[in-house]
Amino acid sequence: MVTVNEDVRAAAEAWLSEDPDPDTRAELQQLLETDAGDALADRFSGKLEFGTAGLRGAVGAGPNRMNRVVVIRAAAGLCAYLKANGLTDGPVLIGYDARHKSDIFAQDTAAVVRGAGLDAVLLDRPAPTPVVAFGIQHLKAVAGVVVTASHNPPQDNGYKVYLGDGSQIVPPADSEIAAAIDAVGPLASVPRGEGWQMAGDDLLGAYLDRIATLVPADAPRDLNVAYTPLHGVGRALVEQAVARAGFAEPAVVASQADPDPDFPTVSFPNPEEPGAIDAALELARAQGSDIAVANDPDADRCAVAVPDPAAAGGWRMLRGDELGGLLGEFLLSSGPDGVAACSIVSSSLLSKIATAYGVRYVDTLTGFKWIGRVPELVFGYEEALGYCVDPSAVKDKDGISTLVRVLQFAAQAKAEGRTLLDLLDDLAKKYGLHATDQLSARVEDLSLIGAAMDRLRATPPTSLGGHAVEQVDDLNEGTETLPPTDGLRYHLSEGARVVVRPSGTEPKLKCYLEVVIPVAGDDVAAARAQAADELAAIKKDLAAAAGI
């Protein structure tokens, strides 16, 4: 055990003197009494940095954890930013999920907002993140806050900030808010007030009313659905949204139906993670369902699985890009007047769908903070199961309205005697098979991610999986249409592509792979087999080049 550094001890004792939370005070007191040097250094040698993703980290004591001190200071900095920029003509809308201490952090935020002389509206129950994104515009709020760590592990929580346009913050607002947070004095100097308003059935009802308008009255609705909220906050609104849209009540995974911040049935509460939706697939098989759908814990993402005789267990989950292509074809086929968008790490298929239907298209950086603010957006998505299907109402990913849209086109396909796999084959025949995969490395030591990026920049590969590297974009330098970001994009021969970037929310290096295979003679199966081989070869070479 490492003895506590005296500077760290002094910082911990100062923190202890102002921490209003008995839980984190007790945690800190025990660490000091047991001389737990490593644990204290981890909490006090750095701090959670406020950025475009807001704040996110493990709940605990100290500046490098999520706790009431960090949240109160963040709320004070946000209020200072709003007042400095004259953004005071409306309330700050505050929502929260069901994670540990989310409700307390939300109440602290409301108290700070009132103490700053601004109006605050606090949701009266844990609710999905997209409710706040919707509510900002609906209530003409100047900003919004959601206390959530989305799909992160149980020990984490986070603090997500929106401005009055209903989209997440981007530079320079993030750095200006961060500077305002740094300028906050002792916690005792932060005024806190009372008298905030509460939002409940009226706001949730307006959100549900909007979703109900998405499905035409004459659309087919015969569909047997299995659903899991993954221990999150999506179930109540999903059930109501599905009912209002005219579909039968979905069968819900009982063991995952209610909010539980410990997520006891899954290793990671993320539908993308292996095994996360196994219980939903088991229910779907037992129910003879046509489709299985899942939300992540704050219900801003939507995952879909379908029967597939060729898959283990007879079901398989659609990749984020597959669902993005299906939604893109469904929503853009009417040729809406506007713009389609997806992130640079998503498939290039959406750009080709948009072109086919005369819809303008743009690439964005990763994250809905970029996609959601595209002017005249009619549909946007990113491969990590995030979809924006009603941008004029919600300028962010929304797992509930997406789920309803998926049921709409799945029921339409069923009425025509077809499946979603048939629709995927249609896309492949029409545009070429766009197959994607991901190579990701989770690390304990964040320096390993920087080392891998440095290695790739110093010695860029000249070929990957038999595809020549025709062009390398160092995204650190930005492009004509993209601001700078830490990433590398490789344009490979025959339309293949690789993007490498550090994750913005997790300790991961993420690599996004795509190949495009022409379909000869309608033989989609052969194209899929070729794509799988090519993606495996690219993945192997890329792992060697990055040293991961």
FIDO-697306 format. One record per residue (C-alpha): residue number from 0; z, x, y. Coordinates in steps of 0.2 Angstrom, whole numbers. Example, Ala and Ser with C-alpha at 12.3 -4.5 7.8 and 13.67 -1.06 7.14 Angstrom:
! FIDO-697306
+-----+-------+-------+-------+
!  nr !    pz !    px !    py !
+-----+-------+-------+-------+
!   0 !    39 !    62 !   -22 !
!   1 !    36 !    68 !    -5 !
+-----+-------+-------+-------+
END
This chain:
! FIDO-697306
+-----+-------+-------+-------+
!  nr !    pz !    px !    py !
+-----+-------+-------+-------+
!   0 !     0 !     0 !     0 !
!   1 !    -4 !     6 !    17 !
!   2 !    10 !     6 !    30 !
!   3 !     7 !    -5 !    45 !
!   4 !    -1 !     5 !    60 !
!   5 !    10 !     4 !    75 !
!   6 !    -4 !    -3 !    86 !
!   7 !    -8 !   -16 !    73 !
!   8 !    11 !   -21 !    72 !
!   9 !    12 !   -23 !    91 !
!  10 !    -3 !   -34 !    91 !
!  11 !     4 !   -44 !    77 !
!  12 !    20 !   -47 !    85 !
!  13 !    12 !   -52 !   101 !
!  14 !     1 !   -64 !    92 !
!  15 !    17 !   -71 !    83 !
!  16 !    25 !   -74 !    99 !
!  17 !    12 !   -86 !   105 !
!  18 !     5 !   -94 !    89 !
!  19 !     8 !  -113 !    89 !
!  20 !     5 !  -115 !    70 !
!  21 !    20 !  -113 !    59 !
!  22 !     9 !  -110 !    44 !
!  23 !     0 !   -94 !    51 !
!  24 !    17 !   -89 !    59 !
!  25 !    25 !   -89 !    42 !
!  26 !    10 !   -79 !    35 !
!  27 !    11 !   -66 !    48 !
!  28 !    30 !   -65 !    47 !
!  29 !    28 !   -61 !    28 !
!  30 !    15 !   -48 !    31 !
!  31 !    25 !   -39 !    44 !
!  32 !    41 !   -40 !    33 !
!  33 !    32 !   -33 !    18 !
!  34 !    23 !   -20 !    28 !
!  35 !     6 !   -25 !    22 !
!  36 !    -4 !   -13 !    31 !
!  37 !   -21 !   -17 !    24 !
!  38 !   -19 !   -36 !    26 !
!  39 !   -13 !   -34 !    44 !
!  40 !   -27 !   -22 !    49 !
!  41 !   -40 !   -34 !    42 !
!  42 !   -33 !   -48 !    53 !
!  43 !   -31 !   -37 !    69 !
!  44 !   -43 !   -23 !    69 !
!  45 !   -57 !   -34 !    74 !
!  46 !   -61 !   -52 !    79 !
!  47 !   -72 !   -67 !    75 !
!  48 !   -87 !   -65 !    86 !
!  49 !   -93 !   -81 !    95 !
!  50 !  -112 !   -82 !    93 !
!  51 !  -126 !   -94 !    91 !
!  52 !  -118 !  -100 !    75 !
!  53 !  -101 !  -102 !    85 !
!  54 !   -87 !   -96 !    75 !
!  55 !   -84 !   -95 !    56 !
!  56 !   -72 !   -86 !    45 !
!  57 !   -57 !   -88 !    33 !
!  58 !   -42 !   -98 !    39 !
!  59 !   -27 !   -87 !    43 !
!  60 !   -17 !   -78 !    56 !
!  61 !   -25 !   -65 !    68 !
!  62 !   -40 !   -63 !    79 !
!  63 !   -51 !   -60 !    64 !
!  64 !   -47 !   -77 !    56 !
!  65 !   -49 !   -95 !    60 !
!  66 !   -33 !  -102 !    67 !
!  67 !   -26 !  -113 !    82 !
!  68 !   -25 !   -98 !    93 !
!  69 !   -43 !   -93 !    91 !
!  70 !   -49 !  -112 !    92 !
!  71 !   -39 !  -115 !   108 !
!  72 !   -46 !   -99 !   116 !
!  73 !   -63 !  -104 !   111 !
!  74 !   -61 !  -122 !   118 !
!  75 !   -55 !  -114 !   134 !
!  76 !   -70 !  -103 !   136 !
!  77 !   -82 !  -117 !   132 !
!  78 !   -74 !  -127 !   146 !
!  79 !   -75 !  -113 !   158 !
!  80 !   -93 !  -111 !   154 !
!  81 !   -96 !  -129 !   157 !
!  82 !   -87 !  -130 !   173 !
!  83 !   -96 !  -114 !   179 !
!  84 !  -113 !  -121 !   176 !
!  85 !  -109 !  -138 !   183 !
!  86 !  -110 !  -147 !   166 !
!  87 !   -96 !  -159 !   169 !
!  88 !  -104 !  -176 !   171 !
!  89 !  -100 !  -183 !   154 !
!  90 !   -88 !  -180 !   140 !
!  91 !   -87 !  -167 !   127 !
!  92 !   -89 !  -175 !   109 !
!  93 !   -78 !  -167 !    96 !
!  94 !   -80 !  -170 !    77 !
!  95 !   -73 !  -162 !    62 !
!  96 !   -75 !  -161 !    43 !
!  97 !   -61 !  -162 !    29 !
!  98 !   -58 !  -144 !    27 !
!  99 !   -41 !  -136 !    29 !
! 100 !   -35 !  -138 !    47 !
! 101 !   -51 !  -146 !    54 !
! 102 !   -42 !  -161 !    61 !
! 103 !   -29 !  -150 !    70 !
! 104 !   -42 !  -138 !    77 !
! 105 !   -52 !  -154 !    83 !
! 106 !   -36 !  -161 !    91 !
! 107 !   -32 !  -144 !   100 !
! 108 !   -50 !  -144 !   107 !
! 109 !   -48 !  -161 !   114 !
! 110 !   -32 !  -156 !   122 !
! 111 !   -39 !  -141 !   130 !
! 112 !   -54 !  -151 !   136 !
! 113 !   -43 !  -163 !   144 !
! 114 !   -32 !  -149 !   151 !
! 115 !   -48 !  -142 !   160 !
! 116 !   -51 !  -159 !   168 !
! 117 !   -65 !  -164 !   158 !
! 118 !   -67 !  -180 !   147 !
! 119 !   -66 !  -178 !   129 !
! 120 !   -71 !  -190 !   115 !
! 121 !   -64 !  -186 !    98 !
! 122 !   -70 !  -194 !    82 !
! 123 !   -56 !  -204 !    73 !
! 124 !   -60 !  -198 !    55 !
! 125 !   -69 !  -183 !    47 !
! 126 !   -87 !  -186 !    48 !
! 127 !  -104 !  -177 !    45 !
! 128 !  -110 !  -165 !    57 !
! 129 !  -126 !  -174 !    62 !
! 130 !  -115 !  -188 !    68 !
! 131 !  -110 !  -177 !    83 !
! 132 !  -128 !  -171 !    85 !
! 133 !  -133 !  -189 !    87 !
! 134 !  -118 !  -194 !    97 !
! 135 !  -121 !  -181 !   110 !
! 136 !  -137 !  -190 !   116 !
! 137 !  -130 !  -207 !   112 !
! 138 !  -115 !  -205 !   123 !
! 139 !  -123 !  -193 !   136 !
! 140 !  -111 !  -180 !   132 !
! 141 !  -112 !  -163 !   141 !
! 142 !  -107 !  -154 !   125 !
! 143 !  -102 !  -156 !   107 !
! 144 !   -91 !  -147 !    95 !
! 145 !   -90 !  -149 !    76 !
! 146 !   -75 !  -140 !    67 !
! 147 !   -84 !  -136 !    50 !
! 148 !   -89 !  -121 !    39 !
! 149 !  -103 !  -132 !    31 !
! 150 !  -106 !  -125 !    14 !
! 151 !   -95 !  -109 !    15 !
! 152 !   -81 !  -106 !     2 !
! 153 !   -65 !  -116 !     3 !
! 154 !   -55 !  -103 !    12 !
! 155 !   -66 !  -104 !    27 !
! 156 !   -68 !  -115 !    43 !
! 157 !   -79 !  -114 !    58 !
! 158 !   -83 !  -120 !    76 !
! 159 !  -100 !  -126 !    80 !
! 160 !  -105 !  -129 !    98 !
! 161 !  -119 !  -140 !   105 !
! 162 !  -124 !  -142 !   123 !
! 163 !  -130 !  -158 !   131 !
! 164 !  -147 !  -159 !   125 !
! 165 !  -140 !  -162 !   107 !
! 166 !  -146 !  -145 !   100 !
! 167 !  -135 !  -130 !    95 !
! 168 !  -132 !  -116 !   108 !
! 169 !  -144 !  -101 !   109 !
! 170 !  -145 !   -85 !   120 !
! 171 !  -139 !   -83 !   133 !
! 172 !  -127 !   -98 !   132 !
! 173 !  -119 !   -90 !   117 !
! 174 !  -115 !   -73 !   126 !
! 175 !  -109 !   -82 !   142 !
! 176 !   -97 !   -93 !   132 !
! 177 !   -91 !   -78 !   122 !
! 178 !   -88 !   -69 !   139 !
! 179 !   -78 !   -84 !   145 !
! 180 !   -68 !   -84 !   129 !
! 181 !   -64 !   -66 !   132 !
! 182 !   -58 !   -70 !   149 !
! 183 !   -45 !   -82 !   144 !
! 184 !   -28 !   -76 !   147 !
! 185 !   -12 !   -79 !   137 !
! 186 !   -11 !   -95 !   127 !
! 187 !     3 !  -101 !   138 !
! 188 !    -9 !  -101 !   153 !
! 189 !   -22 !  -113 !   144 !
! 190 !   -18 !  -130 !   151 !
! 191 !   -18 !  -144 !   138 !
! 192 !   -19 !  -163 !   142 !
! 193 !   -19 !  -180 !   134 !
! 194 !   -28 !  -196 !   136 !
! 195 !   -44 !  -192 !   126 !
! 196 !   -55 !  -206 !   120 !
! 197 !   -58 !  -210 !   102 !
! 198 !   -75 !  -214 !    94 !
! 199 !   -76 !  -223 !    77 !
! 200 !   -86 !  -238 !    71 !
! 201 !   -96 !  -240 !    86 !
! 202 !  -103 !  -223 !    86 !
! 203 !  -105 !  -222 !    67 !
! 204 !  -113 !  -240 !    68 !
! 205 !  -126 !  -234 !    80 !
! 206 !  -130 !  -219 !    70 !
! 207 !  -133 !  -230 !    54 !
! 208 !  -143 !  -243 !    64 !
! 209 !  -155 !  -229 !    69 !
! 210 !  -157 !  -223 !    51 !
! 211 !  -160 !  -241 !    45 !
! 212 !  -176 !  -241 !    57 !
! 213 !  -184 !  -227 !    47 !
! 214 !  -189 !  -237 !    32 !
! 215 !  -202 !  -251 !    35 !
! 216 !  -197 !  -268 !    29 !
! 217 !  -212 !  -269 !    17 !
! 218 !  -209 !  -252 !     9 !
! 219 !  -205 !  -251 !   -10 !
! 220 !  -186 !  -249 !   -14 !
! 221 !  -185 !  -249 !   -33 !
! 222 !  -176 !  -233 !   -37 !
! 223 !  -161 !  -228 !   -48 !
! 224 !  -151 !  -214 !   -38 !
! 225 !  -137 !  -202 !   -43 !
! 226 !  -128 !  -194 !   -29 !
! 227 !  -114 !  -181 !   -25 !
! 228 !  -106 !  -177 !    -8 !
! 229 !   -99 !  -161 !   -16 !
! 230 !   -81 !  -165 !   -11 !
! 231 !   -87 !  -167 !     7 !
! 232 !   -88 !  -180 !    20 !
! 233 !  -105 !  -188 !    17 !
! 234 !  -101 !  -202 !     4 !
! 235 !   -96 !  -216 !    15 !
! 236 !  -111 !  -214 !    27 !
! 237 !  -123 !  -211 !    14 !
! 238 !  -118 !  -227 !     4 !
! 239 !  -119 !  -237 !    21 !
! 240 !  -136 !  -229 !    26 !
! 241 !  -144 !  -232 !     9 !
! 242 !  -138 !  -250 !     9 !
! 243 !  -144 !  -254 !    27 !
! 244 !  -161 !  -246 !    22 !
! 245 !  -162 !  -259 !     8 !
! 246 !  -160 !  -248 !    -7 !
! 247 !  -148 !  -251 !   -22 !
! 248 !  -131 !  -242 !   -21 !
! 249 !  -132 !  -225 !   -29 !
! 250 !  -121 !  -220 !   -43 !
! 251 !  -109 !  -207 !   -37 !
! 252 !  -101 !  -192 !   -46 !
! 253 !   -83 !  -198 !   -47 !
! 254 !   -76 !  -180 !   -48 !
! 255 !   -84 !  -175 !   -32 !
! 256 !   -84 !  -192 !   -23 !
! 257 !   -69 !  -189 !   -11 !
! 258 !   -66 !  -176 !     2 !
! 259 !   -56 !  -161 !    -5 !
! 260 !   -55 !  -145 !     5 !
! 261 !   -52 !  -135 !   -11 !
! 262 !   -69 !  -140 !   -19 !
! 263 !   -61 !  -139 !   -36 !
! 264 !   -76 !  -143 !   -47 !
! 265 !   -88 !  -130 !   -39 !
! 266 !   -88 !  -111 !   -36 !
! 267 !   -97 !  -113 !   -20 !
! 268 !   -99 !  -130 !   -11 !
! 269 !  -117 !  -126 !    -8 !
! 270 !  -131 !  -136 !   -17 !
! 271 !  -141 !  -121 !   -18 !
! 272 !  -129 !  -111 !   -28 !
! 273 !  -131 !  -111 !   -47 !
! 274 !  -121 !  -125 !   -55 !
! 275 !  -116 !  -134 !   -39 !
! 276 !  -126 !  -150 !   -44 !
! 277 !  -123 !  -149 !   -62 !
! 278 !  -112 !  -164 !   -62 !
! 279 !  -125 !  -174 !   -52 !
! 280 !  -138 !  -170 !   -65 !
! 281 !  -126 !  -175 !   -79 !
! 282 !  -123 !  -192 !   -71 !
! 283 !  -142 !  -194 !   -68 !
! 284 !  -146 !  -191 !   -86 !
! 285 !  -132 !  -203 !   -91 !
! 286 !  -139 !  -217 !   -79 !
! 287 !  -157 !  -214 !   -82 !
! 288 !  -159 !  -211 !   -64 !
! 289 !  -176 !  -208 !   -55 !
! 290 !  -169 !  -195 !   -44 !
! 291 !  -153 !  -185 !   -40 !
! 292 !  -148 !  -181 !   -22 !
! 293 !  -134 !  -171 !   -15 !
! 294 !  -127 !  -166 !     2 !
! 295 !  -117 !  -151 !     7 !
! 296 !   -99 !  -154 !    12 !
! 297 !  -103 !  -158 !    31 !
! 298 !  -119 !  -168 !    25 !
! 299 !  -131 !  -159 !    36 !
! 300 !  -141 !  -153 !    21 !
! 301 !  -149 !  -163 !     7 !
! 302 !  -154 !  -157 !   -10 !
! 303 !  -165 !  -166 !   -23 !
! 304 !  -167 !  -165 !   -41 !
! 305 !  -180 !  -174 !   -52 !
! 306 !  -183 !  -177 !   -71 !
! 307 !  -194 !  -162 !   -78 !
! 308 !  -197 !  -162 !   -96 !
! 309 !  -201 !  -143 !   -95 !
! 310 !  -184 !  -139 !   -87 !
! 311 !  -168 !  -135 !   -96 !
! 312 !  -158 !  -151 !   -98 !
! 313 !  -174 !  -161 !   -93 !
! 314 !  -170 !  -160 !   -74 !
! 315 !  -173 !  -147 !   -61 !
! 316 !  -168 !  -146 !   -43 !
! 317 !  -183 !  -144 !   -30 !
! 318 !  -183 !  -129 !   -20 !
! 319 !  -180 !  -131 !    -1 !
! 320 !  -198 !  -127 !     2 !
! 321 !  -204 !  -139 !   -11 !
! 322 !  -195 !  -154 !    -2 !
! 323 !  -201 !  -147 !    15 !
! 324 !  -219 !  -149 !     9 !
! 325 !  -216 !  -166 !     2 !
! 326 !  -208 !  -172 !    18 !
! 327 !  -221 !  -164 !    28 !
! 328 !  -235 !  -172 !    19 !
! 329 !  -226 !  -189 !    20 !
! 330 !  -222 !  -188 !    38 !
! 331 !  -237 !  -179 !    45 !
! 332 !  -250 !  -189 !    36 !
! 333 !  -251 !  -202 !    50 !
! 334 !  -255 !  -189 !    62 !
! 335 !  -241 !  -191 !    74 !
! 336 !  -243 !  -184 !    92 !
! 337 !  -231 !  -170 !    92 !
! 338 !  -226 !  -153 !    84 !
! 339 !  -221 !  -148 !    67 !
! 340 !  -210 !  -133 !    65 !
! 341 !  -201 !  -122 !    52 !
! 342 !  -192 !  -105 !    52 !
! 343 !  -201 !   -89 !    48 !
! 344 !  -192 !   -88 !    32 !
! 345 !  -199 !  -105 !    26 !
! 346 !  -215 !  -108 !    17 !
! 347 !  -232 !  -107 !    26 !
! 348 !  -237 !  -123 !    18 !
! 349 !  -231 !  -134 !    33 !
! 350 !  -243 !  -125 !    45 !
! 351 !  -257 !  -130 !    33 !
! 352 !  -251 !  -148 !    31 !
! 353 !  -250 !  -149 !    50 !
! 354 !  -267 !  -142 !    53 !
! 355 !  -275 !  -155 !    40 !
! 356 !  -268 !  -169 !    50 !
! 357 !  -271 !  -163 !    68 !
! 358 !  -253 !  -159 !    71 !
! 359 !  -248 !  -144 !    82 !
! 360 !  -237 !  -132 !    73 !
! 361 !  -225 !  -117 !    78 !
! 362 !  -214 !  -105 !    69 !
! 363 !  -196 !  -102 !    75 !
! 364 !  -182 !   -90 !    71 !
! 365 !  -170 !   -95 !    57 !
! 366 !  -158 !  -109 !    61 !
! 367 !  -159 !  -126 !    68 !
! 368 !  -153 !  -119 !    84 !
! 369 !  -171 !  -114 !    86 !
! 370 !  -180 !  -128 !    76 !
! 371 !  -171 !  -142 !    85 !
! 372 !  -176 !  -137 !   102 !
! 373 !  -194 !  -136 !    99 !
! 374 !  -202 !  -148 !   112 !
! 375 !  -211 !  -164 !   105 !
! 376 !  -204 !  -160 !    88 !
! 377 !  -209 !  -173 !    75 !
! 378 !  -203 !  -164 !    59 !
! 379 !  -194 !  -148 !    56 !
! 380 !  -186 !  -139 !    42 !
! 381 !  -180 !  -123 !    34 !
! 382 !  -179 !  -118 !    16 !
! 383 !  -160 !  -118 !    15 !
! 384 !  -161 !  -137 !    12 !
! 385 !  -161 !  -142 !    31 !
! 386 !  -172 !  -155 !    37 !
! 387 !  -175 !  -164 !    54 !
! 388 !  -184 !  -180 !    50 !
! 389 !  -179 !  -190 !    66 !
! 390 !  -179 !  -177 !    80 !
! 391 !  -178 !  -189 !    94 !
! 392 !  -161 !  -195 !    88 !
! 393 !  -154 !  -180 !    80 !
! 394 !  -160 !  -163 !    86 !
! 395 !  -153 !  -154 !    71 !
! 396 !  -153 !  -154 !    52 !
! 397 !  -147 !  -171 !    45 !
! 398 !  -144 !  -173 !    27 !
! 399 !  -141 !  -192 !    28 !
! 400 !  -157 !  -197 !    37 !
! 401 !  -166 !  -185 !    26 !
! 402 !  -159 !  -193 !    10 !
! 403 !  -165 !  -210 !    16 !
! 404 !  -182 !  -203 !    19 !
! 405 !  -183 !  -195 !     2 !
! 406 !  -178 !  -212 !    -6 !
! 407 !  -192 !  -220 !     4 !
! 408 !  -206 !  -209 !    -3 !
! 409 !  -199 !  -207 !   -20 !
! 410 !  -199 !  -226 !   -22 !
! 411 !  -216 !  -227 !   -15 !
! 412 !  -222 !  -214 !   -28 !
! 413 !  -213 !  -224 !   -42 !
! 414 !  -222 !  -240 !   -36 !
! 415 !  -238 !  -231 !   -39 !
! 416 !  -233 !  -225 !   -56 !
! 417 !  -231 !  -207 !   -50 !
! 418 !  -216 !  -195 !   -49 !
! 419 !  -212 !  -181 !   -36 !
! 420 !  -218 !  -168 !   -48 !
! 421 !  -235 !  -177 !   -47 !
! 422 !  -234 !  -176 !   -28 !
! 423 !  -230 !  -158 !   -29 !
! 424 !  -246 !  -155 !   -40 !
! 425 !  -256 !  -165 !   -27 !
! 426 !  -250 !  -152 !   -13 !
! 427 !  -255 !  -137 !   -24 !
! 428 !  -272 !  -144 !   -27 !
! 429 !  -275 !  -148 !    -9 !
! 430 !  -268 !  -133 !     0 !
! 431 !  -266 !  -120 !   -14 !
! 432 !  -249 !  -117 !   -24 !
! 433 !  -237 !  -111 !   -11 !
! 434 !  -223 !  -103 !   -22 !
! 435 !  -207 !   -96 !   -14 !
! 436 !  -192 !   -87 !   -21 !
! 437 !  -177 !   -78 !   -14 !
! 438 !  -168 !   -61 !   -17 !
! 439 !  -151 !   -60 !   -10 !
! 440 !  -137 !   -48 !   -11 !
! 441 !  -119 !   -53 !    -7 !
! 442 !  -108 !   -38 !    -2 !
! 443 !   -90 !   -34 !     2 !
! 444 !   -95 !   -20 !    13 !
! 445 !  -105 !   -26 !    28 !
! 446 !  -112 !    -9 !    31 !
! 447 !  -122 !   -10 !    15 !
! 448 !  -133 !   -23 !    24 !
! 449 !  -136 !   -12 !    39 !
! 450 !  -140 !     3 !    27 !
! 451 !  -153 !    -8 !    17 !
! 452 !  -161 !   -13 !    34 !
! 453 !  -162 !     5 !    40 !
! 454 !  -169 !    11 !    23 !
! 455 !  -183 !    -2 !    24 !
! 456 !  -187 !     3 !    42 !
! 457 !  -187 !    22 !    38 !
! 458 !  -197 !    21 !    23 !
! 459 !  -207 !     4 !    23 !
! 460 !  -215 !     0 !     6 !
! 461 !  -234 !     1 !     6 !
! 462 !  -236 !   -12 !    -9 !
! 463 !  -225 !   -25 !   -16 !
! 464 !  -228 !   -32 !   -34 !
! 465 !  -246 !   -26 !   -33 !
! 466 !  -249 !   -34 !   -16 !
! 467 !  -254 !   -22 !    -2 !
! 468 !  -243 !   -22 !    13 !
! 469 !  -256 !   -26 !    26 !
! 470 !  -244 !   -28 !    41 !
! 471 !  -226 !   -25 !    45 !
! 472 !  -217 !   -34 !    59 !
! 473 !  -201 !   -27 !    65 !
! 474 !  -193 !   -43 !    72 !
! 475 !  -180 !   -32 !    82 !
! 476 !  -194 !   -30 !    94 !
! 477 !  -198 !   -49 !    95 !
! 478 !  -216 !   -56 !    96 !
! 479 !  -226 !   -66 !   108 !
! 480 !  -218 !   -82 !   102 !
! 481 !  -202 !   -76 !    94 !
! 482 !  -187 !   -68 !   103 !
! 483 !  -179 !   -52 !    95 !
! 484 !  -169 !   -54 !    79 !
! 485 !  -164 !   -42 !    66 !
! 486 !  -177 !   -44 !    53 !
! 487 !  -193 !   -37 !    45 !
! 488 !  -208 !   -47 !    40 !
! 489 !  -221 !   -40 !    28 !
! 490 !  -239 !   -48 !    27 !
! 491 !  -246 !   -45 !    10 !
! 492 !  -263 !   -46 !     3 !
! 493 !  -269 !   -63 !    -3 !
! 494 !  -258 !   -73 !     9 !
! 495 !  -242 !   -67 !     1 !
! 496 !  -227 !   -64 !    13 !
! 497 !  -209 !   -57 !    13 !
! 498 !  -196 !   -58 !    26 !
! 499 !  -180 !   -48 !    25 !
! 500 !  -164 !   -52 !    36 !
! 501 !  -145 !   -52 !    36 !
! 502 !  -138 !   -69 !    34 !
! 503 !  -130 !   -76 !    50 !
! 504 !  -116 !   -85 !    41 !
! 505 !  -112 !   -76 !    25 !
! 506 !  -110 !   -57 !    20 !
! 507 !  -128 !   -57 !    12 !
! 508 !  -144 !   -48 !    14 !
! 509 !  -158 !   -61 !    11 !
! 510 !  -176 !   -58 !     6 !
! 511 !  -188 !   -73 !     7 !
! 512 !  -204 !   -71 !    -4 !
! 513 !  -220 !   -82 !    -4 !
! 514 !  -236 !   -81 !   -14 !
! 515 !  -251 !   -92 !   -12 !
! 516 !  -261 !   -95 !   -28 !
! 517 !  -278 !  -105 !   -28 !
! 518 !  -278 !  -119 !   -41 !
! 519 !  -293 !  -118 !   -52 !
! 520 !  -300 !  -133 !   -60 !
! 521 !  -284 !  -143 !   -56 !
! 522 !  -274 !  -132 !   -68 !
! 523 !  -258 !  -132 !   -58 !
! 524 !  -248 !  -125 !   -73 !
! 525 !  -258 !  -109 !   -74 !
! 526 !  -256 !  -107 !   -55 !
! 527 !  -237 !  -109 !   -57 !
! 528 !  -236 !   -96 !   -71 !
! 529 !  -246 !   -84 !   -61 !
! 530 !  -235 !   -87 !   -46 !
! 531 !  -219 !   -84 !   -56 !
! 532 !  -226 !   -67 !   -62 !
! 533 !  -231 !   -62 !   -45 !
! 534 !  -214 !   -67 !   -37 !
! 535 !  -205 !   -57 !   -51 !
! 536 !  -215 !   -42 !   -47 !
! 537 !  -212 !   -43 !   -29 !
! 538 !  -194 !   -46 !   -31 !
! 539 !  -192 !   -30 !   -42 !
! 540 !  -201 !   -19 !   -30 !
! 541 !  -192 !   -25 !   -15 !
! 542 !  -175 !   -23 !   -23 !
! 543 !  -180 !    -5 !   -27 !
! 544 !  -186 !    -2 !    -9 !
! 545 !  -171 !   -10 !    -1 !
! 546 !  -158 !    -1 !   -13 !
! 547 !  -150 !   -18 !   -17 !
+-----+-------+-------+-------+
END
